[in-house]
Amino acid sequence: MRPAPTLPPTNELFRMDGMRVLLTGAGGAIGSVLAKAFADLGAAVAVHDLNLDKVEPLAQEITDAGGQAYPIAADISDPIQCTELIDSAVGALGGLDVLVNGAGINRRKPILDVTVDDFDAITAVNMRAVYLLSQAAHPHLKASGRGSIVNLSSLSARYSFNTISVYAATKAAVSGMTRSFAREWAGDDIRVNCIEPAVVQTEFTKPLWGEEHRYRWFGDTTPVGRLAQAQELVGAVVFLATPASSYITGQGIVIEGGILAGGDWDSYAETNS
Ligand SMILES: NC(=O)c1ccc[n+]([C@@H]2O[C@H](COP(=O)([O-])OP(=O)(O)OC[C@H]3O[C@@H](n4cnc5c(N)ncnc54)[C@H](O)[C@@H]3O)[C@@H](O)[C@H]2O)c1
């Protein structure tokens, strides 16, 4: 039997003071919101994206607000750059306590139009990079003694839509990897969890909600009656990254406004049309 960890007092359970965090895809809509939240809670954050243009202004904003942020560029579709990214982040932060795999891409197409290039491009970023970055981060997370990985999976891991077959497959893989990594690395004091959000209203998803008929469809078929906002993912990610969830590993938190709770079989009734 292993000893239980010493937890911070209740009012500090969700604090991130002294935590060294690498966030991939930090220049994106969700990533930039998460990066600012981590810094607000006291973490030092390595903010990664494809180009420095995407993360230097973010790092500056965090630094101007009194936080610590280090911009890093890497193309994580390249396995060598995945290893280099971890090395750069560890160099800048002086170690690593939390890896948040946030970078992701999609190419929405019907299945019969998907090319090998589409398949390889999406799987390289959404799936292979998550695996390789986690592998490269392992010794540093283990050395931390309170290591944690939070993967940005998706509701599409469980509940798909048309035109996202490859994306959905990669997110199902990420949720699966979350369990495998959690199982294998629990003994190294590394917890691995993911979030599985439904559509968040960002530029990434604008091709979906930007169409009037789909915008109405999301409102009508989501029990809470609206799309998620990026800020609404912060609580779950911080929970999974901090000692607040010290006995939770291998789990996915679904953030979907009640979609999986069930359907409304009266929605076709005349009074509701
Ligand atoms: N927006 C949503 O509705 C939604 C829902 C569920 C899950 N997610 C997931 O959340 C994450 C963030 O989504 P978002 O809406 O902020 O998207 P986004 O496009 O705004 O951000 C993704 C970031 O990843 C970066 N990226 C892409 N390919 C890269 C590469 N090869 N190397 C390095 N960086 C790369 C992009 O430059 C971008 O800044 C993604 O993993 C996405 O799959 C999003």
The ligand as an SDF file (V2000), in Angstrom:
LIG
                    3D

 44 48  0  0  0  0  0  0  0  0999 V2000
  -13.8240   24.1270  -30.4500 N   0  0  0  0  0  0  0  0  0  0  0  0
  -14.5330   23.0570  -30.1470 C   0  0  0  0  0  0  0  0  0  0  0  0
  -15.7560   23.0060  -30.3270 O   0  0  0  0  0  0  0  0  0  0  0  0
  -13.8740   21.8530  -29.5390 C   0  0  0  0  0  0  0  0  0  0  0  0
  -14.6940   20.8550  -28.9880 C   0  0  0  0  0  0  0  0  0  0  0  0
  -14.0880   19.7150  -28.4450 C   0  0  0  0  0  0  0  0  0  0  0  0
  -12.7270   19.6160  -28.4310 C   0  0  0  0  0  0  0  0  0  0  0  0
  -11.9630   20.6090  -28.9870 N   0  0  0  0  0  0  0  0  0  0  0  0
  -10.5210   20.4440  -28.9770 C   0  0  0  0  0  0  0  0  0  0  0  0
   -9.9490   21.4960  -28.2330 O   0  0  0  0  0  0  0  0  0  0  0  0
   -8.6750   21.8050  -28.7780 C   0  0  0  0  0  0  0  0  0  0  0  0
   -8.5750   23.2980  -29.0740 C   0  0  0  0  0  0  0  0  0  0  0  0
   -9.6130   23.6570  -29.9870 O   0  0  0  0  0  0  0  0  0  0  0  0
   -9.8540   25.1670  -30.4350 P   0  0  0  0  0  0  0  0  0  0  0  0
  -11.3010   25.3040  -30.7220 O   0  0  0  0  0  0  0  0  0  0  0  0
   -9.2110   26.1080  -29.4940 O   0  0  0  0  0  0  0  0  0  0  0  0
   -9.0930   25.1590  -31.8430 O   0  0  0  0  0  0  0  0  0  0  0  0
   -8.0730   26.2120  -32.4480 P   0  0  0  0  0  0  0  0  0  0  0  0
   -7.9230   25.8890  -33.9080 O   0  0  0  0  0  0  0  0  0  0  0  0
   -8.4990   27.6020  -32.1110 O   0  0  0  0  0  0  0  0  0  0  0  0
   -6.7290   25.8760  -31.6670 O   0  0  0  0  0  0  0  0  0  0  0  0
   -5.9300   24.7580  -31.9930 C   0  0  0  0  0  0  0  0  0  0  0  0
   -4.4790   25.2090  -32.0290 C   0  0  0  0  0  0  0  0  0  0  0  0
   -3.6630   24.0760  -32.3710 O   0  0  0  0  0  0  0  0  0  0  0  0
   -2.6110   24.5470  -33.1840 C   0  0  0  0  0  0  0  0  0  0  0  0
   -2.0610   23.5050  -34.0500 N   0  0  0  0  0  0  0  0  0  0  0  0
   -2.6920   22.8660  -35.0530 C   0  0  0  0  0  0  0  0  0  0  0  0
   -1.8260   22.0540  -35.6920 N   0  0  0  0  0  0  0  0  0  0  0  0
   -0.6300   22.1860  -35.0620 C   0  0  0  0  0  0  0  0  0  0  0  0
    0.6590   21.6230  -35.2810 C   0  0  0  0  0  0  0  0  0  0  0  0
    0.9020   20.7600  -36.2830 N   0  0  0  0  0  0  0  0  0  0  0  0
    1.6650   21.9790  -34.4620 N   0  0  0  0  0  0  0  0  0  0  0  0
    1.4330   22.8760  -33.4650 C   0  0  0  0  0  0  0  0  0  0  0  0
    0.2490   23.4590  -33.2200 N   0  0  0  0  0  0  0  0  0  0  0  0
   -0.7820   23.1130  -34.0170 C   0  0  0  0  0  0  0  0  0  0  0  0
   -3.2640   25.6280  -34.0490 C   0  0  0  0  0  0  0  0  0  0  0  0
   -2.2930   26.5240  -34.6020 O   0  0  0  0  0  0  0  0  0  0  0  0
   -4.2430   26.2870  -33.0900 C   0  0  0  0  0  0  0  0  0  0  0  0
   -3.7190   27.4670  -32.5130 O   0  0  0  0  0  0  0  0  0  0  0  0
   -8.4880   20.9040  -30.0030 C   0  0  0  0  0  0  0  0  0  0  0  0
   -7.7680   19.7490  -29.6450 O   0  0  0  0  0  0  0  0  0  0  0  0
   -9.8870   20.5270  -30.3610 C   0  0  0  0  0  0  0  0  0  0  0  0
   -9.9660   19.2970  -31.0480 O   0  0  0  0  0  0  0  0  0  0  0  0
  -12.5070   21.7130  -29.5240 C   0  0  0  0  0  0  0  0  0  0  0  0
  1  2  1  0
  2  3  2  0
  2  4  1  0
  4  5  1  0
  4 44  2  0
  5  6  2  0
  6  7  1  0
  7  8  2  0
  8  9  1  0
  8 44  1  0
  9 10  1  0
  9 42  1  0
 10 11  1  0
 11 12  1  0
 11 40  1  0
 12 13  1  0
 13 14  1  0
 14 15  2  0
 14 16  1  0
 14 17  1  0
 17 18  1  0
 18 19  2  0
 18 20  1  0
 18 21  1  0
 21 22  1  0
 22 23  1  0
 23 24  1  0
 23 38  1  0
 24 25  1  0
 25 26  1  0
 25 36  1  0
 26 27  1  0
 26 35  1  0
 27 28  2  0
 28 29  1  0
 29 30  1  0
 29 35  2  0
 30 31  1  0
 30 32  2  0
 32 33  1  0
 33 34  2  0
 34 35  1  0
 36 37  1  0
 36 38  1  0
 38 39  1  0
 40 41  1  0
 40 42  1  0
 42 43  1  0
M  CHG  2   8   1  16  -1
M  END
$$$$
